[in-house]
Amino acid sequence: MTNVIGLYDDPEKAKQAIDALMEAGLMEEDVELLAEADDDVERHIGEMGIASREARLYAEAVRQGKAVVSAATGEEQIDEILDILDRNGAMNLDEVAKELGLSEDEEEGGEEAEIPLVEEEMSVGKRRMRASKRVTTEVVERPVEETIDLEEEKLEVSETEADRELSPEEAEAAFKDETLDFEETREVPEVTKQARQTGKVKVSKGSTTRQQKVGGTVRKTEVRTENLDKK
């Protein structure tokens, strides 16, 4: 992550810039407001990778009522963050230093000059992302079949030949109307259902650790000299 710094005239304007950064997607823990004039301000700004001269000027500006906003971001968002800070009134550090009489780096005589060597340091952090998953159950139906044997009774009527003389009493009894009732039975399918537990699903959470290489670029100031005399 790279720390991008913005200087503001007062804490209220700095808070407006922070609101804009949050709307752009930065997390609360990536944004910091420095508006308290204490002895640790300069050291704290220096720990963000800011050059010692600039850290001293930022700290002195805070002591005189200004406010500093720091935003930790990746390389791909630096230009966007700088634009947001500028649109919300970020001030030029050198101009503020001259206004407050803080510029102490110019040497008298004009024969010597100091060139600050600035080098960025990249630090890689991590933040926890959340994803939601839902587990649901639903009842589904599937067709099943089963074959069974069914028994069925049927009434059978048959005749048997006979040749015998009947007595008057038998004849009298034989020539009477008579109705006989019989009962037939048959089996029909009867379906019953019984629920059984066939298993269970256990839902739990576990965590694993993986390694990921994170690359980026950092900038540094290099000084070279060039001979301007023509031979």
C-alpha positions as CSV (number, residue, x, y, z in Angstrom):
1,M,0.0,0.0,0.0
2,T,1.1,3.6,-0.7
3,N,0.2,6.5,1.5
4,V,-1.1,9.6,-0.3
5,I,-1.1,12.8,1.7
6,G,-3.3,15.9,1.5
7,L,-3.0,19.1,3.4
8,Y,-6.1,21.2,4.3
9,D,-6.7,24.6,5.8
10,D,-8.7,23.2,8.7
11,P,-10.1,19.9,10.1
12,E,-13.6,20.5,8.7
13,K,-12.3,20.7,5.1
14,A,-10.2,17.6,5.8
15,K,-13.3,15.7,7.0
16,Q,-15.1,16.6,3.7
17,A,-12.2,15.1,1.8
18,I,-12.4,11.9,3.9
19,D,-16.1,11.6,3.2
20,A,-15.3,11.8,-0.6
21,L,-12.6,9.1,-0.2
22,M,-15.1,6.8,1.6
23,E,-17.7,7.4,-1.2
24,A,-15.0,6.4,-3.7
25,G,-14.6,3.0,-2.0
26,L,-11.8,3.4,0.6
27,M,-12.3,1.6,3.9
28,E,-12.4,3.5,7.1
29,E,-9.2,1.9,8.4
30,D,-7.3,3.1,5.2
31,V,-8.0,6.8,5.9
32,E,-6.5,8.9,8.7
33,L,-7.0,12.4,9.9
34,L,-4.1,14.2,11.6
35,A,-5.3,17.4,13.3
36,E,-3.9,17.1,16.8
37,A,-0.7,19.1,17.5
38,D,1.4,16.7,19.5
39,D,5.0,15.7,19.4
40,D,4.3,12.4,17.6
41,V,2.8,14.0,14.4
42,E,6.2,14.3,12.6
43,R,7.3,10.8,13.5
44,H,4.0,9.3,12.5
45,I,4.0,11.0,9.1
46,G,7.6,9.9,8.6
47,E,6.6,6.3,9.2
48,M,4.2,6.6,6.3
49,G,7.2,6.8,4.0
50,I,7.2,10.6,3.7
51,A,10.5,12.4,3.4
52,S,11.8,13.9,6.6
53,R,11.7,17.5,5.3
54,E,8.1,17.1,4.2
55,A,7.1,15.3,7.3
56,R,8.5,18.2,9.4
57,L,6.6,20.8,7.3
58,Y,3.3,18.8,7.5
59,A,3.7,18.4,11.3
60,E,4.4,22.2,11.7
61,A,1.4,23.0,9.6
62,V,-0.8,20.9,11.8
63,R,0.6,22.6,14.9
64,Q,-0.5,25.9,13.3
65,G,-4.1,24.8,12.7
66,K,-3.9,22.9,9.4
67,A,-5.0,19.3,9.0
68,V,-3.5,16.3,7.1
69,V,-5.4,13.5,5.5
70,S,-3.6,10.2,4.8
71,A,-5.0,7.6,2.5
72,A,-3.4,4.1,2.1
73,T,-4.1,2.8,-1.4
74,G,-2.8,0.6,-4.1
75,E,-0.7,1.8,-7.1
76,E,-3.7,1.6,-9.4
77,Q,-5.7,4.1,-7.3
78,I,-3.0,6.7,-6.6
79,D,-4.1,9.1,-9.4
80,E,-7.7,8.8,-8.4
81,I,-7.0,9.5,-4.8
82,L,-4.8,12.6,-5.7
83,D,-7.6,13.9,-7.8
84,I,-10.2,13.5,-5.0
85,L,-7.9,15.3,-2.5
86,D,-7.3,18.1,-5.0
87,R,-11.0,18.5,-5.8
88,N,-11.7,18.9,-2.1
89,G,-9.3,21.7,-1.5
90,A,-5.9,20.1,-0.9
91,M,-3.2,22.8,-0.5
92,N,0.3,22.9,-1.9
93,L,2.8,22.1,0.8
94,D,5.6,24.5,-0.3
95,E,3.1,27.4,-0.7
96,V,1.8,26.7,2.8
97,A,5.3,26.5,4.2
98,K,6.2,29.9,2.7
99,E,2.9,31.4,4.0
100,L,3.7,30.2,7.5
101,G,7.4,31.0,7.3
102,L,8.4,27.3,7.6
103,S,10.7,27.1,4.6
104,E,14.2,26.6,6.1
105,D,15.9,24.6,3.5
106,E,17.3,27.5,1.3
107,E,21.0,28.3,2.1
108,E,22.3,31.8,1.8
109,G,25.1,32.6,-0.8
110,G,23.6,30.5,-3.7
111,E,26.6,28.3,-3.9
112,E,25.1,25.3,-2.3
113,A,21.8,23.5,-2.8
114,E,20.3,20.5,-1.2
115,I,18.4,18.0,-3.3
116,P,16.1,15.8,-1.2
117,L,16.4,12.1,-2.1
118,V,13.0,10.5,-1.9
119,E,12.3,6.8,-2.0
120,E,8.9,5.1,-1.7
121,E,8.5,2.1,0.4
122,M,5.7,-0.4,-0.4
123,S,4.0,-2.3,2.4
124,V,1.4,-5.0,1.7
125,G,-1.5,-5.4,4.1
126,K,-4.7,-7.4,3.9
127,R,-8.3,-6.9,4.8
128,R,-11.2,-9.3,5.2
129,M,-13.8,-9.6,2.5
130,R,-17.2,-11.1,3.2
131,A,-19.3,-13.3,0.9
132,S,-22.7,-14.7,1.7
133,K,-23.9,-18.2,0.9
134,R,-27.3,-19.7,1.6
135,V,-28.1,-23.4,2.3
136,T,-31.8,-24.3,1.6
137,T,-33.7,-27.6,1.7
138,E,-36.7,-28.4,-0.5
139,V,-39.1,-31.4,-0.7
140,V,-39.1,-33.1,-4.1
141,E,-41.3,-36.0,-5.3
142,R,-40.2,-39.0,-7.4
143,P,-42.3,-41.8,-8.8
144,V,-42.0,-45.3,-7.3
145,E,-43.6,-48.6,-8.3
146,E,-44.0,-51.9,-6.6
147,T,-45.7,-55.1,-7.8
148,I,-47.9,-57.2,-5.5
149,D,-50.2,-60.2,-5.9
150,L,-53.9,-59.6,-5.3
151,E,-56.3,-62.4,-4.5
152,E,-59.9,-62.3,-5.9
153,E,-62.9,-64.6,-5.2
154,K,-65.4,-65.4,-7.9
155,L,-68.7,-67.4,-7.6
156,E,-68.8,-70.4,-9.8
157,V,-72.1,-72.2,-10.7
158,S,-72.1,-75.7,-12.1
159,E,-74.7,-78.4,-12.8
160,T,-74.4,-82.1,-12.1
161,E,-76.7,-84.7,-13.8
162,A,-78.8,-86.9,-11.6
163,D,-81.7,-89.5,-12.3
164,R,-83.7,-90.1,-9.2
165,E,-87.4,-90.2,-8.4
166,L,-88.5,-87.7,-5.8
167,S,-91.0,-88.4,-3.1
168,P,-94.1,-86.2,-3.0
169,E,-92.6,-84.2,-0.1
170,E,-89.3,-83.7,-1.9
171,A,-91.1,-82.7,-5.1
172,E,-93.2,-80.2,-3.2
173,A,-90.1,-78.7,-1.6
174,A,-88.2,-78.7,-4.9
175,F,-90.8,-76.7,-6.8
176,K,-90.4,-73.6,-4.7
177,D,-88.7,-70.3,-5.6
178,E,-85.6,-69.7,-3.6
179,T,-82.9,-67.0,-3.4
180,L,-79.4,-67.7,-2.1
181,D,-76.9,-64.9,-1.3
182,F,-73.2,-65.5,-1.4
183,E,-70.3,-63.1,-0.7
184,E,-67.2,-62.6,-2.9
185,T,-64.0,-61.1,-1.6
186,R,-61.1,-59.5,-3.4
187,E,-57.9,-57.8,-2.4
188,V,-57.1,-54.2,-3.4
189,P,-53.8,-52.3,-3.0
190,E,-53.5,-50.2,0.1
191,V,-50.6,-47.7,0.2
192,T,-49.1,-46.5,3.5
193,K,-46.0,-44.3,3.9
194,Q,-43.4,-44.2,6.6
195,A,-40.8,-41.5,6.8
196,R,-37.2,-42.6,7.6
197,Q,-34.1,-40.5,8.0
198,T,-31.5,-41.7,5.5
199,G,-28.8,-39.3,6.3
200,K,-27.9,-35.7,7.3
201,V,-26.0,-32.8,5.9
202,K,-23.6,-31.0,8.2
203,V,-22.9,-27.3,7.4
204,S,-19.8,-25.9,9.0
205,K,-17.1,-23.3,8.2
206,G,-13.4,-23.8,8.0
207,S,-10.5,-21.6,7.0
208,T,-7.4,-22.2,4.9
209,T,-4.4,-20.1,4.4
210,R,-2.9,-19.4,0.9
211,Q,0.1,-17.4,-0.2
212,Q,-0.2,-14.7,-2.9
213,K,2.5,-12.6,-4.4
214,V,1.7,-8.9,-4.6
215,G,3.8,-6.8,-6.8
216,G,4.0,-3.1,-7.4
217,T,6.4,-0.2,-8.2
218,V,8.0,2.3,-6.0
219,R,9.7,5.5,-6.9
220,K,12.9,7.0,-5.8
221,T,15.0,10.1,-6.6
222,E,18.3,9.5,-8.2
223,V,20.9,12.3,-8.8
224,R,23.2,12.4,-11.8
225,T,25.7,15.1,-12.8
226,E,26.4,16.3,-16.4
227,N,29.4,18.3,-17.6
228,L,28.1,21.4,-19.4
229,D,31.6,22.6,-20.6
230,K,32.1,22.1,-24.3
231,K,35.6,20.9,-25.4
